[in-house]
Amino acid sequence: MKKVAIIGAGQVAEKVHAAYYLTRTADLELVAVVDPDEKRGADFATQNGFARSYVDAGTMFATEKPDLVSICTPNRFHFDNVMMALRHGAAVMCEKPPAMTANEAKMMRDFAAEKGLTLAYDFHHRFATDMTEVKRAYADGMLGEVYVTKAKALRRSGVPGWGSFTNKALQGGGPLIDIGIHMLDAAMYVLDFPKVKKVTAKMFQKIGTKKSEGTFGTWDPAKYDVEDAVFAFIEFENGGLLELETSFVLQMKDKAVLNVEFFGDEAGATLFPAEVYTDRAGELVTLLKRDVADEERHVKSMEAFVNRALGADVMVADAEQGYQIQRLIEAIYESAEKGESVYL
Ligand SMILES: NC(=O)c1ccc[n+]([C@@H]2O[C@H](COP(=O)([O-])OP(=O)(O)OC[C@H]3O[C@@H](n4cnc5c(N)ncnc54)[C@H](O)[C@@H]3O)[C@@H](O)[C@H]2O)c1
């Protein structure tokens, strides 16, 4: 039996990590949960089948010596907890984003490699069947040369009213580092992480600081110090362009958009649900179509991590890819803050 611990007893820890680990109790022993909020940690342990709770990660590692660890804290604490877990010899599943800075993500990558341990990130959209099908279509040449990609993670009125998602010091930013990062990873994964040449971005903070309620709950506009929306152009060395749009709150018609479109010289594709289309002899043609997007992405992401940690050769969102994504996030913020392009 391998021993499992979770650090950060919040909503993603419960709905995703603990929920999955509870399905694997034949080969996993759920030993401990860590949260500085003692009651929250204790209640979480009782309600989710974990044996004990701690308020301090160092004490937990020294006492329990877990083999697998999930890091589900606010972003600010990912780095320290991942490094501590690796130091104690544990395989790590860290929630997205990997860290607050590219340098942290690089140090995490290098330390995991030095220790020979699995470090995976929960970029769960990668694990949808839709993603597998579009990635295969791209790899098989069905789309031809993809020269433009558009990734969107947009909410019309979705400032999170829980957690610390409007607090820059704890999260590192707003929609870009929280939801835009998912579609950025999805796009980069399908495209096989092409080399980036230049990043140009603009961000806005127009609504979150003056309103206090939306469809995702209420917040304090006086404490809202993250961006509302980011628009970025990422130019690749191969000549391709990736356009990323992300927002917590943007006066658009749709309630939410979470998708990636690929435009190739042979065909185009969308991810959720997967569809590939073109035109032939003057007719519009559908080459591949799923009716409903796969919603088992989170379970499959957790399953891949556990299986990889147990020795299977399966795909995870790995430490190198996490670093590449964090580098792009940093470059986008840097470009938006400086008002000029950033060359990588
Ligand atoms: N993959 C996804 O789709 C997804 C979805 C939601 C959240 N997340 C990520 O998961 C993380 C947590 O988000 P959440 O929504 O569960 O937040 P949350 O606020 O519900 O939970 C965070 C928990 O961490 C605890 N905590 C704070 N500091 C800590 C520390 N130093 N050590 C241990 N615990 C600490 C808090 O007390 C709280 O219980 C964030 O990084 C977020 O980006 C990912």
The ligand as an SDF file (V2000), in Angstrom:
LIG
                    3D

 44 48  0  0  0  0  0  0  0  0999 V2000
   -7.5330   22.1680  -11.7590 N   0  0  0  0  0  0  0  0  0  0  0  0
   -8.5860   22.9380  -11.5150 C   0  0  0  0  0  0  0  0  0  0  0  0
   -9.5100   23.0200  -12.3160 O   0  0  0  0  0  0  0  0  0  0  0  0
   -8.6850   23.6940  -10.2300 C   0  0  0  0  0  0  0  0  0  0  0  0
   -9.9510   24.0330   -9.7180 C   0  0  0  0  0  0  0  0  0  0  0  0
  -10.0080   24.7620   -8.5370 C   0  0  0  0  0  0  0  0  0  0  0  0
   -8.8430   25.1370   -7.8840 C   0  0  0  0  0  0  0  0  0  0  0  0
   -7.6290   24.7970   -8.4140 N   0  0  0  0  0  0  0  0  0  0  0  0
   -6.3720   25.1840   -7.7370 C   0  0  0  0  0  0  0  0  0  0  0  0
   -6.3450   24.5470   -6.4710 O   0  0  0  0  0  0  0  0  0  0  0  0
   -5.7630   25.3990   -5.4960 C   0  0  0  0  0  0  0  0  0  0  0  0
   -6.7320   25.5600   -4.3380 C   0  0  0  0  0  0  0  0  0  0  0  0
   -7.9460   26.0950   -4.8090 O   0  0  0  0  0  0  0  0  0  0  0  0
   -9.3320   25.8730   -4.0270 P   0  0  0  0  0  0  0  0  0  0  0  0
  -10.3910   26.3660   -4.9250 O   0  0  0  0  0  0  0  0  0  0  0  0
   -9.4320   24.4850   -3.4950 O   0  0  0  0  0  0  0  0  0  0  0  0
   -9.1470   26.9190   -2.8340 O   0  0  0  0  0  0  0  0  0  0  0  0
   -9.7830   26.8850   -1.3670 P   0  0  0  0  0  0  0  0  0  0  0  0
   -9.6700   28.2700   -0.8660 O   0  0  0  0  0  0  0  0  0  0  0  0
  -11.1140   26.2010   -1.3900 O   0  0  0  0  0  0  0  0  0  0  0  0
   -8.7800   25.9100   -0.5430 O   0  0  0  0  0  0  0  0  0  0  0  0
   -7.4640   26.2250   -0.2020 C   0  0  0  0  0  0  0  0  0  0  0  0
   -7.1620   25.5770    1.1430 C   0  0  0  0  0  0  0  0  0  0  0  0
   -5.7530   25.7030    1.3990 O   0  0  0  0  0  0  0  0  0  0  0  0
   -5.6010   26.0240    2.7740 C   0  0  0  0  0  0  0  0  0  0  0  0
   -4.2900   26.6390    2.9530 N   0  0  0  0  0  0  0  0  0  0  0  0
   -3.9470   27.9450    2.8950 C   0  0  0  0  0  0  0  0  0  0  0  0
   -2.6240   28.0770    3.0970 N   0  0  0  0  0  0  0  0  0  0  0  0
   -2.1290   26.8380    3.2940 C   0  0  0  0  0  0  0  0  0  0  0  0
   -0.8350   26.3330    3.5640 C   0  0  0  0  0  0  0  0  0  0  0  0
    0.2300   27.1390    3.6400 N   0  0  0  0  0  0  0  0  0  0  0  0
   -0.6790   24.9990    3.7260 N   0  0  0  0  0  0  0  0  0  0  0  0
   -1.7350   24.1690    3.6260 C   0  0  0  0  0  0  0  0  0  0  0  0
   -2.9880   24.5920    3.3750 N   0  0  0  0  0  0  0  0  0  0  0  0
   -3.1820   25.9170    3.2020 C   0  0  0  0  0  0  0  0  0  0  0  0
   -6.7800   26.9210    3.0880 C   0  0  0  0  0  0  0  0  0  0  0  0
   -7.0380   26.9840    4.5010 O   0  0  0  0  0  0  0  0  0  0  0  0
   -7.8900   26.2250    2.3160 C   0  0  0  0  0  0  0  0  0  0  0  0
   -8.5130   25.2250    3.1060 O   0  0  0  0  0  0  0  0  0  0  0  0
   -5.3950   26.6920   -6.2280 C   0  0  0  0  0  0  0  0  0  0  0  0
   -4.0410   26.6310   -6.5920 O   0  0  0  0  0  0  0  0  0  0  0  0
   -6.2730   26.6610   -7.4650 C   0  0  0  0  0  0  0  0  0  0  0  0
   -5.6810   27.3320   -8.5680 O   0  0  0  0  0  0  0  0  0  0  0  0
   -7.5480   24.0750   -9.5630 C   0  0  0  0  0  0  0  0  0  0  0  0
  1  2  1  0
  2  3  2  0
  2  4  1  0
  4  5  1  0
  4 44  2  0
  5  6  2  0
  6  7  1  0
  7  8  2  0
  8  9  1  0
  8 44  1  0
  9 10  1  0
  9 42  1  0
 10 11  1  0
 11 12  1  0
 11 40  1  0
 12 13  1  0
 13 14  1  0
 14 15  2  0
 14 16  1  0
 14 17  1  0
 17 18  1  0
 18 19  2  0
 18 20  1  0
 18 21  1  0
 21 22  1  0
 22 23  1  0
 23 24  1  0
 23 38  1  0
 24 25  1  0
 25 26  1  0
 25 36  1  0
 26 27  1  0
 26 35  1  0
 27 28  2  0
 28 29  1  0
 29 30  1  0
 29 35  2  0
 30 31  1  0
 30 32  2  0
 32 33  1  0
 33 34  2  0
 34 35  1  0
 36 37  1  0
 36 38  1  0
 38 39  1  0
 40 41  1  0
 40 42  1  0
 42 43  1  0
M  CHG  2   8   1  16  -1
M  END
$$$$
